């Protein structure tokens, strides 16, 4: 589990996850898009409490391991400024079969968005800056 300012290389995490025992590798990469709620997004900024976030991601991954049998899982989340197209988060799960990898990857990502102490601020073309609250329905979630 890693939360920090470095660029994310999904290929590195895919290679890390490979093993002769695993028949499935599922990877989710969340990228910065150039729009949100009808506004043009120029850039994002992620802030986090890295130690607490990494601990939470480790706990979430352990919870997933109690539900699905997988061999490896990694979660990497960027902090700092990002522009459209940048990878903000990468979750990689390797297992013997696809069902466990797909289910665990989805669970980890959903829990990350709702529980990890990571905050997102959008910088819009209009000049407005707004914080986005993840894991909440309605305006701001997403």
Beta strands, then each sheet from edge to edge (+ up, - down):
strand 1: 2-4
strand 2: 24-31
strand 3: 35-36
strand 4: 39-48
strand 5: 72-78
strand 6: 80-83
strand 7: 87-95
strand 8: 118-124
strand 9: 129-132
sheet 1: 1+ 5+ 7- 2+
sheet 2: 3+ 4- 6+
sheet 3: 3+ 4- 8+ 9-
end
